[in-house]
């Protein structure tokens, strides 16, 4: 028998995250390009952005060249969060692009997937290459404690998006709910797997 799930957060009712979620508007529209393999992951973080940010849209796929909604978004001012040779810092983007413009008219595009899959989306969509790209100057390690990555510089989608939006808006107090819900989700998963399993598999 399938487990009963919450109709809002779509998690089993025993680990519902709704009490941690407050929906608010982001200073910049957020567009998440999600690799199909991420869509049904139990601990995927992009869904938290959609639950917590009113002006967040999620588009699932690999190639978006004929995607009507995405093509419409590209008619508006857009910036993509992705490390590449032409990427600039948040501060440089603010100076070069946001001066004299309304930040609310911009779209921040974030790619959701493993690093390998995110790169595939990047290369399959050359229209992204025409946009200004930004890269984070990370100061804090990821709190994604149940994921194996080469180093702490690898952030989850929810962490990267919130960090970028906070930096672009010059306000480190906004969009707290996605991170609170994210921490609660990780704590729940550690409790479910048990501390011994967590220590053996995820602690250095």
SULVEN-V907345 format. One record per backbone hydrogen bond with DSSP energy under -0.5 kcal/mol. CO is the residue of the C=O (numbers start at 1). NH is the residue of the N-H. Records with the same first field share a line. If there is no record, write none. Layout:
# SULVEN-V907345
CO=NH ; NH
This chain:
# SULVEN-V907345
4=13
6=10
11=6
12=15
13=16
17=20
18=21
20=22
24=54
29=108
30=57
31=33 ; 110
32=34 ; 59
33=112
34=61
35=38 ; 39
36=39
38=41
41=44
45=48 ; 49
46=49 ; 50
47=51
48=52
49=53
52=24 ; 54
53=56
54=56
55=30
57=32
59=34
64=67
66=68
67=71
68=72
69=73
70=74
72=75
73=76
77=107
78=132
79=109
80=82 ; 134
81=111
82=84
84=87
88=135
89=93
90=94
91=95
92=96
93=97 ; 98
94=98 ; 99
98=101
101=103
102=105
103=106
106=29
107=79 ; 109
108=31 ; 110
109=81
110=33 ; 112
111=113
112=35
114=118
115=119
116=120
117=121
118=122
119=123
120=124
121=125
122=125
125=128
126=129 ; 130
127=130
128=131
132=80
133=88
134=82
135=90
136=138
143=145
144=147
147=149
151=154
152=142
153=155
156=160
157=161
158=162
159=163
160=164
161=165
162=166
163=167
164=168
165=169
166=170 ; 171
167=170
171=174
175=179
176=179 ; 180
177=181
178=182
179=183
180=184
181=185
182=186
183=187
184=188
185=189
186=190
187=191
188=192
189=193
190=194
194=198
195=199
196=200
197=201
198=202 ; 203
199=203
